[in-house]
């Protein structure tokens, strides 16, 4: 039993969790500055985002495992390919995660919009789309991850919807200034996905998983990566100016984050072997998460 539990933990890919909740942190704590923060909504929103992410990871394991895409991948071995979890077991796990995700989504929406029929219906629909997107990334004949749309969906759900949507849960209004951090988180999240896809470019091409990296090739994928990271850096700079903060600590932390991202671009430019891209996945994900924490502390009036 401990060994099987370990397989499920590996399949959940816990290292992806910080990135998945980054947008929720920003959107939630931005509501604090408007005196509309609610701990219950915040906690359920975090657990909902985590359930979506683990559901996506299980589904990704199933989709790539059945298609054979994981057979010769460079990154960590997946549960189905390694034999640790059977196809039948992972399907049961996905079913349970769907139930959990639906329950959390309904709880979150009802808590936020009880009596507000329009917003309640809208966010139930968004939840349904999020659950569907989590599953359909690699599962099925029309999996959008095999057609190069993974980057777009990550930008939308990890960036725009995560930040703006979570803030809307508290305020029932759109805070347009949050478009900046939502795009920043979205671009950096796509950057993480692009690193993953550059690492697996040869294997994905073999199994007709036509990611953006496969379509562009290694050289152009690097240029695309520079665009994502540099775009995020530019937006960080603009957004900080718009905040008009006189906090030297906030400025110092953002500058440190920007300098690290510049160094990250330099590191990626030097990569020759695809497997090296895997080394930068976790640092970029954590950098994104730390930026979200910095902004959250600012909105919480600590910085």
Order of alpha helices (4+ residues) and beta strands (2+ residues): alpha-alpha-alpha-alpha-alpha-alpha-alpha-alpha-alpha-alpha-alpha-alpha-alpha
